[in-house]
């Protein structure tokens, strides 16, 4: 075996061993981040950014840039160069969390980072301060073996993700070339048993119907706005029959992942990943049962699979809903479905390393919900998500398994080593 290969293997073994002995440090880093509240709304992440910046600056040779995109919205870019030129690998995370929800019935202090029965508790520990800590621990180990890899490792920590990431990851990618790279790995929530390579698209729509008021006994004198809204929603439901033209490799990956992925995410996930879904989330209208309503409003969440675009949804809505008299349609939020080829190098590397670390082969699948990974894919940067399983995410006693968090750190470190070899 050539000397270079022996040295690389020695570094790989050393990094894995160092991380195996770093559980207490990982817990301490996670607790530091959890203790700095960053609920969104309102979206002020300054304290969490201060905590994360301090952790970044503890990594040898790490250069840190602080980017304020709006009052309270603080983003961080960390850069760590090897001793030899090569590719750039990005680790991305977000600092904002769901609201703390002190009145939810927490049995653990929401900002305490308490440990119990192999779990670490706190608001944002799963989404995604524990994952950030795991990535930083991995990068710290790589920083101590800079001769074992080439190129550059970049960390982008966004101050705005829960509000669609406009002032966070997208802001960084649009304005800072160093936030980009040849591939990206995220520790956002998921499961160490699943390597996520893509996400569905989103289309939030508001439908307003107008009518003419009258007494409920004199319906012949009025026009019922709720009736018009009901017709609009009935027609909108037809959107679920749209047939996507998804690449065969994406469909095959979803189908192959089903036995494992649905045990984690619920029966029916595979079907949902391959079709349009519609959820009517709010309806309002009318003042009294004996009055013909003159106004009614509904808002709906449409998720579209790979193989359809938001332009397809535009056309369906224009042809079927907007044509109803007295009905107005407004699009509130939209973004395209996105994916990295499931056979791409970064996907294969993370999956292979995960099997090595977990002693269990992971599946490769899409993700139903959204993350900042989509922004990297929109910039044509191959991207995967590999993070811990969330428990009670957004609810009381949010927690993760410490064992999984350490496994995520190991996979991130060894996958980076292989990608930058």
C-alpha positions as CSV (number, residue, x, y, z in Angstrom):
1,X,0.0,0.0,0.0
2,X,1.5,3.4,-1.0
3,X,2.6,5.7,1.9
4,X,0.0,8.3,1.1
5,X,-2.8,5.8,1.4
6,X,-1.4,4.6,4.7
7,X,-1.3,8.2,6.0
8,X,-4.8,8.8,4.8
9,X,-6.1,5.7,6.6
10,X,-4.2,6.6,9.7
11,X,-5.8,10.1,9.7
12,X,-9.3,8.5,9.1
13,X,-8.8,6.2,12.1
14,X,-7.5,9.0,14.3
15,X,-10.5,11.2,13.4
16,X,-13.0,8.5,14.1
17,X,-11.3,7.6,17.4
18,X,-11.2,11.3,18.5
19,X,-14.9,11.7,17.8
20,X,-15.7,8.5,19.7
21,X,-14.2,10.1,22.8
22,X,-16.0,13.5,22.3
23,X,-19.5,12.8,23.6
24,X,-19.2,15.2,26.5
25,X,-17.8,17.9,24.3
26,X,-20.6,17.4,21.8
27,X,-23.1,17.8,24.6
28,X,-21.4,20.9,25.9
29,X,-21.4,22.5,22.4
30,X,-25.1,21.6,21.9
31,X,-26.0,23.1,25.3
32,X,-24.2,26.3,24.5
33,X,-26.3,26.8,21.4
34,X,-29.6,25.8,23.1
35,X,-29.0,28.2,26.0
36,X,-29.0,31.1,23.5
37,X,-32.6,31.6,22.5
38,X,-33.4,32.3,18.9
39,X,-37.2,31.8,18.4
40,X,-38.6,32.7,15.0
41,X,-40.9,34.6,15.3
42,X,-39.7,37.2,16.3
43,X,-36.5,36.1,14.5
44,X,-33.7,37.7,16.6
45,X,-30.8,35.2,16.5
46,X,-28.1,37.6,17.7
47,X,-27.4,35.7,20.9
48,X,-27.3,32.3,19.2
49,X,-25.0,33.7,16.5
50,X,-22.7,35.0,19.3
51,X,-22.6,31.5,20.8
52,X,-22.0,29.8,17.4
53,X,-19.3,32.3,16.5
54,X,-17.5,31.5,19.7
55,X,-17.6,27.8,18.9
56,X,-16.4,28.5,15.3
57,X,-13.4,30.5,16.6
58,X,-12.3,27.6,18.8
59,X,-11.6,25.6,15.6
60,X,-7.9,25.9,14.6
61,X,-7.3,28.1,11.5
62,X,-11.0,28.9,11.1
63,X,-11.8,32.3,9.6
64,X,-15.2,33.8,10.5
65,X,-17.3,36.5,8.8
66,X,-20.4,37.9,10.4
67,X,-23.2,39.0,8.0
68,X,-26.2,41.0,9.3
69,X,-28.9,40.9,6.7
70,X,-31.6,42.7,8.9
71,X,-32.0,43.8,12.5
72,X,-31.5,40.7,14.6
73,X,-30.8,38.4,11.6
74,X,-27.2,37.4,11.9
75,X,-25.5,34.9,9.6
76,X,-22.1,33.4,9.9
77,X,-19.6,32.2,7.3
78,X,-16.6,30.1,8.5
79,X,-13.8,29.1,6.2
80,X,-11.1,26.4,6.9
81,X,-8.4,25.8,4.3
82,X,-6.3,22.7,4.0
83,X,-2.6,22.8,3.3
84,X,-3.2,21.9,-0.4
85,X,-5.7,23.2,-3.0
86,X,-8.8,21.2,-3.9
87,X,-12.6,21.3,-3.8
88,X,-14.8,23.2,-1.4
89,X,-17.3,21.4,0.8
90,X,-20.0,23.4,2.6
91,X,-21.8,22.5,5.9
92,X,-25.0,24.5,6.3
93,X,-27.2,25.0,9.3
94,X,-29.8,27.5,10.6
95,X,-29.7,29.2,14.0
96,X,-33.4,30.1,14.3
97,X,-35.9,27.8,16.0
98,X,-39.6,27.4,16.6
99,X,-41.0,29.6,19.4
100,X,-40.0,28.4,22.8
101,X,-43.6,27.8,24.0
102,X,-43.1,28.0,27.7
103,X,-46.8,27.4,28.2
104,X,-46.7,24.0,26.4
105,X,-46.0,21.9,29.4
106,X,-42.3,21.4,29.3
107,X,-41.0,19.0,32.0
108,X,-37.4,20.0,31.1
109,X,-36.1,23.6,31.0
110,X,-36.5,24.6,27.3
111,X,-33.1,26.4,27.3
112,X,-31.4,24.1,29.7
113,X,-29.9,21.4,27.5
114,X,-30.7,18.8,30.0
115,X,-29.5,15.2,29.6
116,X,-31.7,12.2,30.6
117,X,-31.8,8.6,29.6
118,X,-29.4,9.1,26.7
119,X,-31.3,12.1,25.3
120,X,-30.5,15.8,25.1
121,X,-33.4,18.2,25.6
122,X,-34.1,21.8,24.6
123,X,-35.9,24.1,22.1
124,X,-34.1,23.7,18.8
125,X,-31.9,20.8,19.8
126,X,-33.3,18.8,16.9
127,X,-34.1,21.6,14.5
128,X,-31.2,22.2,14.4
129,X,-28.7,23.2,17.1
130,X,-27.7,19.7,17.9
131,X,-27.0,19.1,14.2
132,X,-24.9,22.3,14.0
133,X,-22.9,21.2,17.1
134,X,-22.3,17.8,15.4
135,X,-21.0,19.5,12.2
136,X,-18.8,21.8,14.1
137,X,-17.3,18.9,16.1
138,X,-16.6,17.1,12.9
139,X,-14.9,20.1,11.4
140,X,-12.8,20.7,14.5
141,X,-11.5,17.1,14.1
142,X,-10.7,17.7,10.5
143,X,-9.0,21.0,11.3
144,X,-6.5,19.0,13.5
145,X,-5.7,16.8,10.4
146,X,-5.4,19.4,7.7
147,X,-2.8,17.5,5.9
148,X,-5.2,14.6,5.3
149,X,-7.5,16.4,2.9
150,X,-7.4,19.1,0.2
151,X,-9.3,22.3,-0.5
152,X,-11.6,24.1,1.8
153,X,-14.4,23.5,4.3
154,X,-17.0,26.2,4.6
155,X,-19.6,26.6,7.3
156,X,-22.7,28.7,6.6
157,X,-25.0,29.3,9.6
158,X,-28.2,31.1,8.7
159,X,-30.2,33.4,10.9
160,X,-33.4,32.9,8.9
161,X,-34.7,29.5,7.9
162,X,-38.1,29.2,9.6
163,X,-39.3,32.2,7.5
164,X,-38.2,30.6,4.2
165,X,-34.5,31.6,4.4
166,X,-34.7,34.8,2.3
167,X,-32.5,36.7,4.8
168,X,-30.4,33.6,5.7
169,X,-29.0,31.0,3.3
170,X,-30.3,32.6,0.2
171,X,-28.9,35.9,1.2
172,X,-25.5,34.4,1.6
173,X,-25.6,32.5,-1.7
174,X,-26.7,35.6,-3.6
175,X,-24.0,37.9,-2.1
176,X,-21.1,35.9,-0.9
177,X,-19.3,33.6,-3.4
178,X,-17.5,31.9,-0.5
179,X,-20.8,30.5,0.8
180,X,-21.0,28.3,-2.3
181,X,-19.1,25.1,-3.0
182,X,-18.8,21.9,-4.9
183,X,-21.2,20.1,-2.5
184,X,-23.1,20.7,0.7
185,X,-24.0,18.5,3.7
186,X,-26.6,19.6,6.2
187,X,-27.4,18.1,9.6
188,X,-31.0,19.3,9.5
189,X,-33.5,16.9,11.0
190,X,-34.2,13.5,9.5
191,X,-32.7,10.2,10.6
192,X,-29.3,8.5,10.4
193,X,-31.1,5.7,8.6
194,X,-32.0,8.0,5.6
195,X,-29.8,10.1,3.4
196,X,-32.1,12.8,1.9
197,X,-31.3,14.1,-1.6
198,X,-34.3,16.3,-2.5
199,X,-37.5,18.0,-1.4
200,X,-41.0,18.7,-2.7
201,X,-42.0,22.2,-3.9
202,X,-44.4,24.5,-2.2
203,X,-47.3,26.7,-3.4
204,X,-49.3,28.6,-0.7
205,X,-52.5,30.1,-2.1
206,X,-55.1,32.4,-0.8
207,X,-58.6,32.3,-2.3
208,X,-61.1,35.0,-1.7
209,X,-64.7,34.9,-2.8
210,X,-67.1,37.9,-2.8
211,X,-70.9,38.0,-2.9
212,X,-73.9,40.2,-2.2
213,X,-75.3,40.4,1.4
214,X,-78.9,39.6,2.1
215,X,-81.1,38.1,4.9
216,X,-80.8,34.4,5.2
217,X,-84.5,34.0,4.5
218,X,-84.2,36.0,1.3
219,X,-81.4,34.0,-0.5
220,X,-82.9,35.0,-3.8
221,X,-81.7,38.6,-3.1
222,X,-78.1,37.8,-2.4
223,X,-75.0,35.9,-3.6
224,X,-73.4,33.6,-1.1
225,X,-69.6,34.1,-1.0
226,X,-69.1,30.9,0.9
227,X,-70.9,28.9,-1.8
228,X,-68.5,30.4,-4.3
229,X,-65.5,29.6,-2.1
230,X,-66.7,26.0,-1.7
231,X,-66.9,25.7,-5.5
232,X,-63.4,27.1,-5.8
233,X,-62.0,24.7,-3.3
234,X,-63.8,21.7,-4.9
235,X,-62.1,22.6,-8.2
236,X,-58.8,23.2,-6.5
237,X,-58.9,19.6,-5.2
238,X,-58.6,18.5,-8.7
239,X,-54.9,19.5,-8.6
240,X,-54.2,16.3,-6.8
241,X,-54.8,14.5,-10.1
242,X,-51.9,16.2,-11.9
243,X,-49.4,13.6,-13.1
244,X,-45.7,14.5,-12.6
245,X,-43.0,13.5,-15.1
246,X,-40.3,12.6,-12.5
247,X,-36.9,11.1,-13.5
248,X,-36.9,7.3,-13.2
249,X,-33.9,7.5,-10.7
250,X,-35.9,9.7,-8.3
251,X,-39.0,7.4,-8.4
252,X,-36.8,4.3,-8.0
253,X,-35.1,5.8,-5.0
254,X,-38.4,6.7,-3.3
255,X,-39.8,3.2,-3.9
256,X,-36.6,1.5,-2.7
257,X,-36.6,3.5,0.5
258,X,-40.2,2.8,1.4
259,X,-39.7,-0.1,3.8
260,X,-37.3,1.9,6.0
261,X,-38.4,5.4,5.5
262,X,-42.1,4.8,6.2
263,X,-41.3,3.2,9.5
264,X,-39.8,6.6,10.5
265,X,-42.0,9.0,8.7
266,X,-45.3,7.2,8.6
267,X,-47.2,4.9,6.2
268,X,-48.0,6.7,3.0
269,X,-44.9,8.9,2.8
270,X,-43.8,7.3,-0.5
271,X,-47.1,8.0,-2.1
272,X,-47.1,11.6,-0.9
273,X,-43.5,12.1,-2.2
274,X,-44.7,11.2,-5.7
275,X,-47.9,13.3,-6.0
276,X,-49.4,16.7,-5.5
277,X,-51.0,17.2,-2.1
278,X,-53.5,19.9,-1.0
279,X,-54.2,21.0,2.6
280,X,-56.8,23.6,3.1
281,X,-55.5,25.1,6.3
282,X,-57.9,28.0,7.1
283,X,-61.4,29.1,6.2
284,X,-63.2,32.2,7.3
285,X,-66.3,34.0,6.3
286,X,-69.8,35.1,7.3
287,X,-71.2,36.9,10.3
288,X,-74.3,35.0,11.3
289,X,-76.3,31.9,10.1
290,X,-79.2,34.1,9.1
291,X,-77.1,36.4,6.9
292,X,-75.9,35.7,3.3
293,X,-72.1,36.2,3.6
294,X,-70.6,38.8,1.2
295,X,-67.0,37.6,1.8
296,X,-65.2,34.3,2.4
297,X,-61.5,33.4,2.5
298,X,-59.4,30.2,2.5
299,X,-55.7,29.5,2.5
300,X,-54.2,26.3,1.3
301,X,-50.8,24.6,1.2
302,X,-50.0,22.7,-2.0
303,X,-46.9,20.5,-2.2
304,X,-45.7,19.4,-5.6
305,X,-43.3,16.5,-6.4
306,X,-40.3,16.4,-8.7
307,X,-41.7,16.3,-12.2
308,X,-44.0,19.3,-11.8
309,X,-43.3,23.0,-11.5
310,X,-45.1,26.0,-9.9
311,X,-45.9,27.1,-13.5
312,X,-48.0,23.9,-13.8
313,X,-49.9,24.9,-10.7
314,X,-50.3,28.5,-12.0
315,X,-51.9,27.1,-15.2
316,X,-54.2,24.8,-13.3
317,X,-55.4,27.5,-11.0
318,X,-55.9,30.0,-13.8
319,X,-57.9,27.5,-15.9
320,X,-60.0,26.0,-13.1
321,X,-60.3,28.4,-10.1
322,X,-59.7,32.0,-11.2
323,X,-62.4,31.7,-13.8
324,X,-65.1,31.5,-11.2
325,X,-67.1,34.7,-10.9
326,X,-66.3,36.6,-7.8
327,X,-63.2,34.6,-6.9
328,X,-59.7,36.1,-6.6
329,X,-56.6,34.0,-6.2
330,X,-53.4,35.2,-4.6
331,X,-50.1,33.2,-4.3
332,X,-48.5,33.7,-0.9
333,X,-45.4,31.6,-1.1
334,X,-43.8,29.4,-3.8
335,X,-40.7,27.5,-4.6
336,X,-39.8,24.6,-6.9
337,X,-39.3,21.0,-6.1
338,X,-35.6,20.2,-6.1
339,X,-33.2,17.3,-5.9
340,X,-29.7,16.1,-6.3
341,X,-29.2,13.1,-8.5
342,X,-29.4,10.1,-6.1
343,X,-26.3,8.6,-7.8
344,X,-24.2,11.7,-7.3
345,X,-20.8,11.4,-5.6
346,X,-21.8,13.3,-2.4
347,X,-24.9,11.1,-1.9
348,X,-23.0,7.9,-2.4
349,X,-20.2,9.0,-0.1
350,X,-22.5,10.0,2.7
351,X,-24.5,6.8,2.3
352,X,-21.3,4.6,2.3
353,X,-19.9,6.3,5.4
354,X,-23.2,6.1,7.2
355,X,-23.2,2.4,6.7
356,X,-19.6,2.2,8.0
357,X,-20.5,4.3,11.1
358,X,-23.9,2.9,11.9
359,X,-23.2,-0.7,10.8
360,X,-26.5,-0.5,8.9
361,X,-27.1,0.5,5.3
362,X,-29.2,3.6,5.1
363,X,-31.8,4.3,2.4
364,X,-31.6,7.2,0.0
365,X,-34.8,9.2,-0.2
366,X,-36.6,12.5,-0.8
367,X,-37.8,14.7,2.0
368,X,-41.5,15.8,2.4
369,X,-40.8,19.1,4.2
370,X,-38.6,22.0,3.3
371,X,-35.1,23.0,4.4
372,X,-32.4,25.4,3.4
373,X,-30.9,22.6,1.3
374,X,-33.2,23.7,-1.5
375,X,-31.4,27.0,-1.8
376,X,-28.1,25.2,-2.5
377,X,-29.8,23.0,-5.1
378,X,-31.3,26.1,-6.8
379,X,-27.6,27.2,-7.1
380,X,-26.8,23.8,-8.7
381,X,-24.8,22.7,-5.7
382,X,-25.2,18.9,-5.0
383,X,-26.7,18.6,-1.5
384,X,-27.7,16.0,1.0
385,X,-29.2,16.1,4.5
386,X,-28.0,13.7,7.1
387,X,-29.1,14.6,10.6
388,X,-30.6,13.2,13.8
389,X,-34.1,12.0,14.4
390,X,-36.3,14.7,15.9
391,X,-38.5,14.0,18.9
392,X,-41.2,16.5,19.9
393,X,-39.9,19.0,17.4
394,X,-41.7,22.3,17.9
395,X,-43.4,20.9,21.0
396,X,-42.6,20.5,24.7
397,X,-39.5,18.5,25.7
398,X,-37.9,18.6,22.2
399,X,-35.0,16.1,22.2
400,X,-32.6,14.0,20.3
401,X,-30.7,10.8,21.0
402,X,-27.1,11.6,22.0
403,X,-25.9,8.4,20.3
404,X,-27.4,9.6,17.0
405,X,-25.9,13.0,17.3
406,X,-22.4,11.6,17.7
407,X,-23.0,9.3,14.7
408,X,-23.9,12.3,12.7
409,X,-20.7,14.0,13.7
410,X,-18.7,11.0,12.6
411,X,-20.5,10.7,9.3
412,X,-20.0,14.4,8.5
413,X,-16.3,14.2,9.3
414,X,-15.5,11.0,7.4
415,X,-17.7,11.9,4.4
416,X,-15.8,15.3,4.2
417,X,-12.5,13.4,4.4
418,X,-13.5,11.2,1.5
419,X,-15.0,14.0,-0.6
420,X,-11.9,16.2,-0.1
421,X,-9.4,13.4,-0.4
